Amino acid sequence: MPNDTIEAALLSSLRDALYWAPEWAFSVALLVLAALLALIVHRIIVIALRRAFGERHPYLRSLFRRANGPLALALIAFALAIVLQSAPFDPVVSTALARILLLAFIVLAGWIAHIAVETTSTLYLRRFETGSTDNLLARKHVTQVRILKRAIHTLIVVITLSAALMTFEPVRQYGVSLFASAGVAGLVVGLAARPVLSNLFAGVQLAMTQPVRLDDQVVVENESGRIEEITSTYVVIRLWDLRRMIVPLSYFIERPFQNWSRESTNLIGAVLLHVDYTAPVERIRSKLTEIVNASKLWDGQVAKLQVTDAKESSVELRVLVSARSSADAFELRCEVREKLIEFLQRDYPNALPRTRQEVVAPDQQPMADGRPARSATR
């Protein structure tokens, strides 16, 4: 028996059972029955999928669990749209209900796509821990996933909104005529959307090339801070004094900046000391080794002391020490500077910078040829 014949027979039987009800009540009863059947079908599908997947497919199991509500609503909208074609509604009412159901189905499809992206990113990032000390690989993947996720969410919203607007004939015709004939309007719209599009493309490029990642230590506009958040249009940098600097994504593609943790979180810090020419450099170097060996901030890699400059009244010593992070490097520099100054004050106070003055007697003034004058004798 053909499907249309079966459908007609079912409708006839239902109409005979509700012979006492008006046409609108019969139509509402059809829609309610279709919604109940859709819920029953949804329940059967969920039970079957749970048995089929079990514990072997955590992604699909998590996806169906999170999208359970939107999937049920989508099945209801689909069933109502099918039954609406046979319900004896007024043509105007049927058209309006069909439009509403179509819009609801489009929105639900976008909602399900959003849940799928969120579920995929969450399950993927469970394999990485950013709380550990050596978290370079984890920060790389977290940055990529979050930027791409925001870009995909933006794309889903744009596609869903476009599909919803295309269901309205006047809006669709207006849009087509606007972009087809009004070149100036299209140019204005394109110029207005340029910052948004440039940041969107910069976000995708940032996710691929990764000049910065979450928790990177950077210097931007002579301000030092840590990457706290990366959105689809801007980056939030937490500065050392707890201020937040908001920088557009395109900045990191178009302008230079410093990234102190690009390849590794390890960092070398420098300490400059100015001492007298009589300062015992070797003894100071030995004291530096003693200080870093006793410090918990030193990573055991670099600890050097070099004479980098000799000025009129002092000698410049440069100390290089390494640490596991920028914060540890800063603390280690302060510790080394403080203890070296304390060491010089206690053991070699004459090694601190001094200003010398030499008093020459009048009879010791040099002659024109540079030889010292001799005292007159009788």
ChimeraX attribute file (.defattr): number of C-alpha atoms within 10 A of each C-alpha:
attribute: neighborCount
match mode: 1-to-1
recipient: residues
	/A:1	5
	/A:2	6
	/A:3	8
	/A:4	9
	/A:5	10
	/A:6	11
	/A:7	13
	/A:8	12
	/A:9	12
	/A:10	12
	/A:11	15
	/A:12	12
	/A:13	12
	/A:14	14
	/A:15	16
	/A:16	11
	/A:17	10
	/A:18	14
	/A:19	11
	/A:20	10
	/A:21	13
	/A:22	9
	/A:23	16
	/A:24	13
	/A:25	14
	/A:26	19
	/A:27	19
	/A:28	15
	/A:29	16
	/A:30	21
	/A:31	20
	/A:32	15
	/A:33	15
	/A:34	22
	/A:35	21
	/A:36	14
	/A:37	15
	/A:38	21
	/A:39	18
	/A:40	13
	/A:41	14
	/A:42	20
	/A:43	14
	/A:44	11
	/A:45	11
	/A:46	17
	/A:47	10
	/A:48	12
	/A:49	14
	/A:50	15
	/A:51	9
	/A:52	12
	/A:53	13
	/A:54	12
	/A:55	11
	/A:56	9
	/A:57	11
	/A:58	11
	/A:59	17
	/A:60	18
	/A:61	17
	/A:62	15
	/A:63	17
	/A:64	19
	/A:65	13
	/A:66	16
	/A:67	18
	/A:68	15
	/A:69	13
	/A:70	19
	/A:71	20
	/A:72	20
	/A:73	18
	/A:74	21
	/A:75	20
	/A:76	24
	/A:77	22
	/A:78	19
	/A:79	20
	/A:80	22
	/A:81	21
	/A:82	14
	/A:83	17
	/A:84	21
	/A:85	12
	/A:86	14
	/A:87	19
	/A:88	16
	/A:89	18
	/A:90	11
	/A:91	9
	/A:92	9
	/A:93	11
	/A:94	17
	/A:95	14
	/A:96	12
	/A:97	16
	/A:98	18
	/A:99	16
	/A:100	15
	/A:101	20
	/A:102	18
	/A:103	20
	/A:104	17
	/A:105	22
	/A:106	19
	/A:107	19
	/A:108	22
	/A:109	17
	/A:110	20
	/A:111	17
	/A:112	21
	/A:113	17
	/A:114	18
	/A:115	18
	/A:116	19
	/A:117	17
	/A:118	18
	/A:119	18
	/A:120	16
	/A:121	16
	/A:122	15
	/A:123	12
	/A:124	14
	/A:125	15
	/A:126	10
	/A:127	9
	/A:128	15
	/A:129	15
	/A:130	17
	/A:131	9
	/A:132	9
	/A:133	10
	/A:134	15
	/A:135	15
	/A:136	20
	/A:137	13
	/A:138	19
	/A:139	20
	/A:140	21
	/A:141	19
	/A:142	22
	/A:143	22
	/A:144	20
	/A:145	18
	/A:146	22
	/A:147	23
	/A:148	23
	/A:149	20
	/A:150	20
	/A:151	18
	/A:152	17
	/A:153	19
	/A:154	15
	/A:155	13
	/A:156	18
	/A:157	16
	/A:158	13
	/A:159	14
	/A:160	19
	/A:161	15
	/A:162	12
	/A:163	16
	/A:164	17
	/A:165	15
	/A:166	14
	/A:167	15
	/A:168	12
	/A:169	10
	/A:170	11
	/A:171	12
	/A:172	15
	/A:173	11
	/A:174	11
	/A:175	13
	/A:176	12
	/A:177	11
	/A:178	14
	/A:179	14
	/A:180	10
	/A:181	10
	/A:182	11
	/A:183	11
	/A:184	11
	/A:185	12
	/A:186	14
	/A:187	12
	/A:188	11
	/A:189	12
	/A:190	12
	/A:191	12
	/A:192	11
	/A:193	11
	/A:194	12
	/A:195	14
	/A:196	13
	/A:197	14
	/A:198	14
	/A:199	21
	/A:200	24
	/A:201	17
	/A:202	23
	/A:203	30
	/A:204	20
	/A:205	18
	/A:206	23
	/A:207	21
	/A:208	14
	/A:209	11
	/A:210	18
	/A:211	15
	/A:212	25
	/A:213	26
	/A:214	24
	/A:215	20
	/A:216	24
	/A:217	25
	/A:218	24
	/A:219	17
	/A:220	19
	/A:221	10
	/A:222	9
	/A:223	12
	/A:224	18
	/A:225	24
	/A:226	23
	/A:227	19
	/A:228	17
	/A:229	16
	/A:230	23
	/A:231	19
	/A:232	23
	/A:233	21
	/A:234	19
	/A:235	23
	/A:236	19
	/A:237	27
	/A:238	21
	/A:239	19
	/A:240	12
	/A:241	8
	/A:242	9
	/A:243	10
	/A:244	16
	/A:245	18
	/A:246	13
	/A:247	15
	/A:248	19
	/A:249	24
	/A:250	20
	/A:251	15
	/A:252	19
	/A:253	18
	/A:254	9
	/A:255	8
	/A:256	11
	/A:257	16
	/A:258	15
	/A:259	18
	/A:260	21
	/A:261	19
	/A:262	17
	/A:263	10
	/A:264	14
	/A:265	18
	/A:266	19
	/A:267	19
	/A:268	20
	/A:269	20
	/A:270	19
	/A:271	15
	/A:272	16
	/A:273	16
	/A:274	19
	/A:275	22
	/A:276	19
	/A:277	19
	/A:278	13
	/A:279	19
	/A:280	13
	/A:281	16
	/A:282	10
	/A:283	9
	/A:284	17
	/A:285	18
	/A:286	12
	/A:287	16
	/A:288	22
	/A:289	13
	/A:290	11
	/A:291	17
	/A:292	20
	/A:293	14
	/A:294	9
	/A:295	13
	/A:296	11
	/A:297	21
	/A:298	22
	/A:299	19
	/A:300	14
	/A:301	12
	/A:302	15
	/A:303	20
	/A:304	15
	/A:305	20
	/A:306	13
	/A:307	14
	/A:308	11
	/A:309	11
	/A:310	14
	/A:311	10
	/A:312	7
	/A:313	13
	/A:314	20
	/A:315	21
	/A:316	17
	/A:317	20
	/A:318	17
	/A:319	22
	/A:320	18
	/A:321	25
	/A:322	25
	/A:323	24
	/A:324	19
	/A:325	21
	/A:326	21
	/A:327	14
	/A:328	20
	/A:329	22
	/A:330	17
	/A:331	14
	/A:332	25
	/A:333	22
	/A:334	14
	/A:335	15
	/A:336	21
	/A:337	17
	/A:338	11
	/A:339	14
	/A:340	17
	/A:341	15
	/A:342	13
	/A:343	15
	/A:344	17
	/A:345	13
	/A:346	9
	/A:347	9
	/A:348	15
	/A:349	14
	/A:350	14
	/A:351	19
	/A:352	18
	/A:353	17
	/A:354	12
	/A:355	8
	/A:356	6
	/A:357	6
	/A:358	5
	/A:359	5
	/A:360	9
	/A:361	7
	/A:362	9
	/A:363	11
	/A:364	12
	/A:365	13
	/A:366	13
	/A:367	10
	/A:368	8
	/A:369	6
	/A:370	8
	/A:371	10
	/A:372	12
	/A:373	13
	/A:374	11
	/A:375	9
	/A:376	6
	/A:377	4
	/A:378	3
